[in-house]
């Protein structure tokens, strides 16, 4: 029963992430309800994985709070959107420390590639590159799905 519940939670997470990605591409926003749903499902995930309150859950919450605070700084500097920051914080609640670090590195690399691609496209179309809004949620989501694949989904194999 635990494996089925875990699979259902992961399925819900993936669907929420994909919906957030579609919304980000269409509107350059990620809704608070999606981010809240991702964050609020994390405790069920912890329970399904059998995490202990100390130190496991405390580490999840602490690392998510640290990541959120760091990216809130990027938001304050105008470098990142608020929905992206909330999404990173919500996703951090799901990922153990090493997969979280892998996700953040992957997010940076994918986000950089996405930015370069959009800049090149804008230059080809002769658009003002200063007005480009990058759907950075796409990079966050892709990096999260990659990070989820290895440490979590392989448990079911």
Residue pairs with C-beta under 8 A, 6 or more apart in sequence:
2 48
2 50
3 156
5 44
5 48
6 45
6 48
6 49
6 155
6 156
7 156
9 41
9 44
9 45
9 48
10 148
10 152
10 153
12 37
12 41
13 38
13 41
13 45
13 94
13 148
14 145
14 148
16 34
16 37
16 38
16 41
17 38
17 91
17 141
17 144
17 145
18 141
19 34
20 30
20 31
20 34
20 35
20 38
20 83
20 87
20 137
20 141
21 135
21 137
21 138
21 141
23 29
23 30
23 31
23 34
23 137
24 30
24 83
24 84
24 135
24 136
24 137
24 138
24 141
25 135
25 138
28 81
28 133
28 135
29 81
29 83
30 81
30 83
30 84
30 86
30 87
30 137
31 83
32 83
32 86
34 87
35 83
35 86
35 87
35 89
35 90
36 90
38 87
38 90
38 91
38 93
38 94
39 89
39 90
39 93
42 60
42 90
42 93
42 94
43 57
45 94
46 56
46 57
46 60
51 57
51 60
59 97
60 92
60 93
60 96
61 93
63 92
63 97
63 100
64 89
64 90
64 92
64 93
65 89
67 88
67 89
67 92
67 100
67 104
68 85
68 86
68 88
68 89
68 92
71 80
71 84
71 85
71 88
71 89
72 85
74 80
74 85
75 81
75 82
75 84
75 85
80 136
81 136
81 137
83 137
84 136
84 137
84 140
87 137
87 140
87 141
88 104
88 107
88 140
91 103
91 140
91 144
92 100
94 148
95 103
95 144
95 147
95 148
96 151
98 151
99 147
99 148
99 150
99 151
99 152
100 147
102 143
102 146
102 147
102 150
103 143
103 144
103 146
103 147
104 143
105 143
106 142
106 143
106 146
106 147
107 139
107 140
107 142
107 143
107 144
109 143
110 138
110 139
110 142
110 143
111 134
111 136
111 139
111 140
113 139
114 134
114 135
114 136
114 138
114 139
115 134
118 132
118 134
119 129
119 132
122 128
122 129
122 132
123 129
